[in-house]
């Protein structure tokens, strides 16, 4: 499914204080892993891309269960979404013509294989900035379902 323009625009916000994004994966026996991501992008308005910087448990889960959920909170606007769909990992070294859900590895890695070049990690606060950046690939979620959460109004049932 194509993402609504509002979500595409929100995912392109690059100020970490304005946007909160998490990728949740699960092993086949239901053990969840939640990975925060300060860096995201959208490909072809239906794929969410996240750099693989510290995603060891996420990749283990994706080897067992190729479904992920990206949750997005945009607090300043009171917006929240959950996006669910097939999720995989495109890592350095796979053939350019390797395809995951219709997205080619060569296309993804050419543009997003070096996220540091796209969005310098030096802009991160010192307390969360890695000393050495070792991107191993890109995590890809093809959006199949989109849920919007409306803020609750207190005092109303």
N, C-alpha and C positions, 0 to 999 in steps of 0.2 A: 504494500500500500504506500502511496505517496504521503509524506508527512505534510501536515498543514503548514502554511507559510509562517504562521506565528511561531511554531516550534523550531523550524529551520532557522529563523531569525534569532531566536533565543539561544540556540546552541552555538551560534557564532559570536556570542558575547564573550569577551576575553578577560573580563575583570573577575578574578576568583571570588571577590566579596559579593558579587551580584548574582551568581549562579552556582547551584549545588547539583552535581551530577554523580550518580552511583550506578555501577553495573553489578547486578546480582546474578550469580550462577548457582547451580545446585548439582551435587553428585547424584548418582542414581539412587542412593539410599537416603536422599533428602538433606544432606549436610550442605547448608548454604554458605556462600562466601560473598561478602559485600565489599566491593572495591571502589573507593572514591576516585574521581577523575577530574583534575583541574583542566585538562585539555580534551576537547572533543571537536568533531567536525561532522559534516553531512556530505554524503556522496550520492549524487543522482536523486536527491530528495526522498530516498527510501532506505538508505543505509546510514547508521551511526558508526563513526570510527573513533577509536580510542587507542592511544599508543600503548604498547606493551612495555611498561617500564619496570613494574614490580608485580607482575601478574602470575606468580607461580601457582597458587591455589586455583585461580580462575582458569588457567590452562588445564590443570588436572581435571577440574569439573567439566570443562568443555570437551575433553576427551571422552567423558562418560555420558554427558547429557548436553546436546547442542541447542539448548534453549536458554535465553538470557532475558533479563528485564533491566532496562535503563530507566531510572527514576530521575526526574528533573524537578528542582524547586527553584522558583524565581521569586524570592521573598518580597522584593521591592514592589512587585506587581501583584502579589497574592496568587500566583499561578503555580500549579503542580500537575505533572503528567507522569504516567507510567507507560513505557513502550516495550512490548514483548515481541519476541520472534526468534528465528533461528540465529544462532550466534557461533562464530568460529574465530580462528586465529590464523592470520596469514603471516608467516615468519620469513625472515631472510633465508634465502637458499632454495625456496620452492621455485619451480619453473614459472616463467612469466605467464604462461597460458593456464596455470592452475586456476580453477574457478570455484568460488564459494557462493552459492545462491545467485549466480549470474554476474558476480563481480570478479574481475580478473586480477590476479596477484600482481602482475607487472604494472597495471594501472594504479593500484593502491600504493604499492611500495615506491613507485616513481615519485608520486606526489607527497605521500605521508610517511615514507619509510625512515625519514630522518626528521622527526618532529621538532627537534632542537633548532633546525634550520628554519622551520615554519614559525614556531613560537618559542623564542629563546627562554630556556628554563631559568636564566639569570634573573628574570622578572619575578620569580617566586620569592616569597619571604624566606629569609635565611633559615628559620627553624624547620622548614619542610623541604628545602632545596637539597637534592641529592649532591653529594660531593662529586660523584662520577655518574654520568648518564649513560646507560647501556640499553638502548631500545632494541628489543629482540624481534619486533614486528608490529602488526596492527591487529587489534581486536575489532571484528566487524559484526554488527547486529543488523539484520534485515528486518525492518519493522513490519509486523503482521497485524498487530493490534495496538490501539492507542486509547488510553483511558485518561480522562481529565478529572481532577478532583477539585470541586468547588469548595471555597472556604466556608466553614460552618458559621452560622450566625448564632451567637450565644443568646439564650433565653427563648429560642424558638424550637419547636419540635416538628 
